[in-house]
Amino acid sequence: MSVTTTHKLLTDSWTADVQTVEAAIRRFKTDRTDNDCQVVLFEIVRDEHLHVNVTHRHPTTTVRGWAGPASLPAGFVHNRTFGESKPTKIIGHIRDMVFATRTVR
């Protein structure tokens, strides 16, 4: 499996945290599953939260705290937002979603 990340930040508010989160994601042990995954971290205008989308090629179970899945051409996306969470908490939540159990449709 591969796990890739991208970010689309509008301000510097989340820059340091996103750098920490992306570094941690690069260290995930990706041999745990065969469901390729894309993580996108982004901001929305007039919203102070960090938004995160996790898209898998194949459907997965929904992890507590995540919305979705929505079916897109690229796969199945779950999303959530983070307010004043520490990077370690954000990383843990993203890890749970990245390694969510694959489901059969």
HELIX and SHEET records of a PDB file:
HELIX    1   1 THR A   15  ARG A   26  1                                  12    
HELIX    2   2 THR A   30  ARG A   32  5                                   3    
HELIX    3   3 PRO A   87  VAL A   98  1                                  12    
SHEET    1   A 5 VAL A   3  LYS A   8  0                                        
SHEET    2   A 5 CYS A  37  ILE A  44  1                                        
SHEET    3   A 5 ASP A  47  HIS A  56 -1                                        
SHEET    4   A 5 GLY A  75  PHE A  82 -1                                        
SHEET    5   A 5 ALA A  67  LEU A  72 -1                                        
END                                                                             
